[in-house]
């Protein structure tokens, strides 16, 4: 099933690569390089996406804080936090998952196929 994905990754090369992987798998992707841009888009249409893929270390707002704001507006949103740093132990809602970079395209797509 094709997903509508909000992708927030501040490193352009990484964002472009992820977008290509996702589009090749027939998903619709809206890519942003900052939390502020993603929040502005979400303010206009908070239910536009099924899934958000968010880099945990964005320069303008931590990825988990961005996820919280997006989930406030759309509690059904599935969130995948990605980071080059190991995950810190924390309690998260069931619809928020973590994937450590580097990861394979197949692992990314596998996680997207499993809903909340």
C-alpha positions as protocol buffer text, in pm:
chain_id: "A"
residue {
  index: 1
  type: UNK
  ca { x: 0 y: 0 z: 0 }
}
residue {
  index: 2
  type: UNK
  ca { x: 138 y: 339 z: -95 }
}
residue {
  index: 3
  type: UNK
  ca { x: 188 y: 574 z: 198 }
}
residue {
  index: 4
  type: UNK
  ca { x: 184 y: 952 z: 215 }
}
residue {
  index: 5
  type: UNK
  ca { x: 511 y: 1031 z: 389 }
}
residue {
  index: 6
  type: UNK
  ca { x: 638 y: 1347 z: 557 }
}
residue {
  index: 7
  type: UNK
  ca { x: 1019 y: 1325 z: 545 }
}
residue {
  index: 8
  type: UNK
  ca { x: 1226 y: 1565 z: 756 }
}
residue {
  index: 9
  type: UNK
  ca { x: 1602 y: 1531 z: 705 }
}
residue {
  index: 10
  type: UNK
  ca { x: 1840 y: 1827 z: 727 }
}
residue {
  index: 11
  type: UNK
  ca { x: 2119 y: 1666 z: 524 }
}
residue {
  index: 12
  type: UNK
  ca { x: 2014 y: 1718 z: 160 }
}
residue {
  index: 13
  type: UNK
  ca { x: 2202 y: 1415 z: 21 }
}
residue {
  index: 14
  type: UNK
  ca { x: 2048 y: 1182 z: 280 }
}
residue {
  index: 15
  type: UNK
  ca { x: 1703 y: 1332 z: 225 }
}
residue {
  index: 16
  type: UNK
  ca { x: 1731 y: 1290 z: -152 }
}
residue {
  index: 17
  type: UNK
  ca { x: 1844 y: 928 z: -115 }
}
residue {
  index: 18
  type: UNK
  ca { x: 1559 y: 845 z: 122 }
}
residue {
  index: 19
  type: UNK
  ca { x: 1309 y: 1016 z: -105 }
}
residue {
  index: 20
  type: UNK
  ca { x: 1432 y: 813 z: -405 }
}
residue {
  index: 21
  type: UNK
  ca { x: 1402 y: 488 z: -210 }
}
residue {
  index: 22
  type: UNK
  ca { x: 1049 y: 573 z: -96 }
}
residue {
  index: 23
  type: UNK
  ca { x: 926 y: 696 z: -434 }
}
residue {
  index: 24
  type: UNK
  ca { x: 1071 y: 389 z: -603 }
}
residue {
  index: 25
  type: UNK
  ca { x: 854 y: 185 z: -365 }
}
residue {
  index: 26
  type: UNK
  ca { x: 550 y: 388 z: -485 }
}
residue {
  index: 27
  type: UNK
  ca { x: 510 y: 613 z: -181 }
}
residue {
  index: 28
  type: UNK
  ca { x: 424 y: 982 z: -204 }
}
residue {
  index: 29
  type: UNK
  ca { x: 690 y: 1191 z: -26 }
}
residue {
  index: 30
  type: UNK
  ca { x: 690 y: 1551 z: 91 }
}
residue {
  index: 31
  type: UNK
  ca { x: 1050 y: 1629 z: 193 }
}
residue {
  index: 32
  type: UNK
  ca { x: 1155 y: 1908 z: 427 }
}
residue {
  index: 33
  type: UNK
  ca { x: 1499 y: 2013 z: 555 }
}
residue {
  index: 34
  type: UNK
  ca { x: 1379 y: 2177 z: 877 }
}
residue {
  index: 35
  type: UNK
  ca { x: 1128 y: 2120 z: 1151 }
}
residue {
  index: 36
  type: UNK
  ca { x: 992 y: 2471 z: 1095 }
}
residue {
  index: 37
  type: UNK
  ca { x: 906 y: 2398 z: 732 }
}
residue {
  index: 38
  type: UNK
  ca { x: 745 y: 2066 z: 825 }
}
residue {
  index: 39
  type: UNK
  ca { x: 539 y: 2230 z: 1100 }
}
residue {
  index: 40
  type: UNK
  ca { x: 425 y: 2505 z: 864 }
}
residue {
  index: 41
  type: UNK
  ca { x: 303 y: 2246 z: 613 }
}
residue {
  index: 42
  type: UNK
  ca { x: 139 y: 2039 z: 885 }
}
residue {
  index: 43
  type: UNK
  ca { x: -41 y: 2345 z: 1022 }
}
residue {
  index: 44
  type: UNK
  ca { x: -216 y: 2381 z: 687 }
}
residue {
  index: 45
  type: UNK
  ca { x: -313 y: 2014 z: 655 }
}
residue {
  index: 46
  type: UNK
  ca { x: -223 y: 1801 z: 961 }
}
residue {
  index: 47
  type: UNK
  ca { x: -386 y: 1485 z: 825 }
}
residue {
  index: 48
  type: UNK
  ca { x: -203 y: 1491 z: 490 }
}
residue {
  index: 49
  type: UNK
  ca { x: 37 y: 1210 z: 584 }
}
residue {
  index: 50
  type: UNK
  ca { x: 15 y: 851 z: 705 }
}
residue {
  index: 51
  type: UNK
  ca { x: 376 y: 839 z: 821 }
}
residue {
  index: 52
  type: UNK
  ca { x: 650 y: 1079 z: 923 }
}
residue {
  index: 53
  type: UNK
  ca { x: 1018 y: 992 z: 893 }
}
residue {
  index: 54
  type: UNK
  ca { x: 1212 y: 1239 z: 1105 }
}
residue {
  index: 55
  type: UNK
  ca { x: 1583 y: 1280 z: 1171 }
}
residue {
  index: 56
  type: UNK
  ca { x: 1628 y: 1292 z: 1546 }
}
residue {
  index: 57
  type: UNK
  ca { x: 1893 y: 1566 z: 1537 }
}
residue {
  index: 58
  type: UNK
  ca { x: 1753 y: 1857 z: 1341 }
}
residue {
  index: 59
  type: UNK
  ca { x: 1917 y: 2198 z: 1387 }
}
residue {
  index: 60
  type: UNK
  ca { x: 1600 y: 2388 z: 1474 }
}
residue {
  index: 61
  type: UNK
  ca { x: 1406 y: 2137 z: 1688 }
}
residue {
  index: 62
  type: UNK
  ca { x: 1478 y: 1787 z: 1814 }
}
residue {
  index: 63
  type: UNK
  ca { x: 1310 y: 1521 z: 1603 }
}
residue {
  index: 64
  type: UNK
  ca { x: 1122 y: 1371 z: 1896 }
}
residue {
  index: 65
  type: UNK
  ca { x: 982 y: 1716 z: 1982 }
}
residue {
  index: 66
  type: UNK
  ca { x: 874 y: 1761 z: 1620 }
}
residue {
  index: 67
  type: UNK
  ca { x: 710 y: 1419 z: 1634 }
}
residue {
  index: 68
  type: UNK
  ca { x: 520 y: 1521 z: 1948 }
}
residue {
  index: 69
  type: UNK
  ca { x: 385 y: 1834 z: 1782 }
}
residue {
  index: 70
  type: UNK
  ca { x: 281 y: 1644 z: 1470 }
}
residue {
  index: 71
  type: UNK
  ca { x: 114 y: 1375 z: 1682 }
}
residue {
  index: 72
  type: UNK
  ca { x: -78 y: 1639 z: 1877 }
}
residue {
  index: 73
  type: UNK
  ca { x: -241 y: 1747 z: 1553 }
}
residue {
  index: 74
  type: UNK
  ca { x: -271 y: 1396 z: 1407 }
}
residue {
  index: 75
  type: UNK
  ca { x: -265 y: 1116 z: 1672 }
}
residue {
  index: 76
  type: UNK
  ca { x: -300 y: 848 z: 1403 }
}
residue {
  index: 77
  type: UNK
  ca { x: 31 y: 946 z: 1240 }
}
residue {
  index: 78
  type: UNK
  ca { x: 295 y: 674 z: 1236 }
}
residue {
  index: 79
  type: UNK
  ca { x: 642 y: 813 z: 1317 }
}
residue {
  index: 80
  type: UNK
  ca { x: 982 y: 669 z: 1240 }
}
residue {
  index: 81
  type: UNK
  ca { x: 1268 y: 855 z: 1408 }
}
residue {
  index: 82
  type: UNK
  ca { x: 1606 y: 804 z: 1241 }
}
residue {
  index: 83
  type: UNK
  ca { x: 1949 y: 890 z: 1376 }
}
residue {
  index: 84
  type: UNK
  ca { x: 2316 y: 811 z: 1343 }
}
residue {
  index: 85
  type: UNK
  ca { x: 2333 y: 804 z: 1722 }
}
residue {
  index: 86
  type: UNK
  ca { x: 2212 y: 504 z: 1923 }
}
residue {
  index: 87
  type: UNK
  ca { x: 1864 y: 526 z: 2065 }
}
residue {
  index: 88
  type: UNK
  ca { x: 1841 y: 642 z: 2422 }
}
residue {
  index: 89
  type: UNK
  ca { x: 1606 y: 440 z: 2637 }
}
residue {
  index: 90
  type: UNK
  ca { x: 1278 y: 622 z: 2650 }
}
residue {
  index: 91
  type: UNK
  ca { x: 912 y: 545 z: 2656 }
}
residue {
  index: 92
  type: UNK
  ca { x: 739 y: 621 z: 2331 }
}
residue {
  index: 93
  type: UNK
  ca { x: 387 y: 576 z: 2204 }
}
residue {
  index: 94
  type: UNK
  ca { x: 342 y: 254 z: 2003 }
}
residue {
  index: 95
  type: UNK
  ca { x: 315 y: 451 z: 1678 }
}
residue {
  index: 96
  type: UNK
  ca { x: 667 y: 599 z: 1724 }
}
residue {
  index: 97
  type: UNK
  ca { x: 958 y: 377 z: 1626 }
}
residue {
  index: 98
  type: UNK
  ca { x: 1335 y: 422 z: 1590 }
}
residue {
  index: 99
  type: UNK
  ca { x: 1581 y: 321 z: 1318 }
}
residue {
  index: 100
  type: UNK
  ca { x: 1954 y: 378 z: 1357 }
}
residue {
  index: 101
  type: UNK
  ca { x: 2158 y: 501 z: 1059 }
}
residue {
  index: 102
  type: UNK
  ca { x: 2305 y: 355 z: 853 }
}
residue {
  index: 103
  type: UNK
  ca { x: 2024 y: 125 z: 750 }
}
residue {
  index: 104
  type: UNK
  ca { x: 1945 y: -64 z: 433 }
}
residue {
  index: 105
  type: UNK
  ca { x: 1663 y: 39 z: 201 }
}
residue {
  index: 106
  type: UNK
  ca { x: 1500 y: -299 z: 265 }
}
residue {
  index: 107
  type: UNK
  ca { x: 1501 y: -242 z: 644 }
}
residue {
  index: 108
  type: UNK
  ca { x: 1342 y: 100 z: 599 }
}
residue {
  index: 109
  type: UNK
  ca { x: 1069 y: -37 z: 374 }
}
residue {
  index: 110
  type: UNK
  ca { x: 1014 y: -332 z: 607 }
}
residue {
  index: 111
  type: UNK
  ca { x: 947 y: -99 z: 900 }
}
residue {
  index: 112
  type: UNK
  ca { x: 710 y: 111 z: 692 }
}
residue {
  index: 113
  type: UNK
  ca { x: 512 y: -199 z: 597 }
}
residue {
  index: 114
  type: UNK
  ca { x: 444 y: -273 z: 965 }
}
residue {
  index: 115
  type: UNK
  ca { x: 185 y: -25 z: 1089 }
}
residue {
  index: 116
  type: UNK
  ca { x: 187 y: 89 z: 1455 }
}
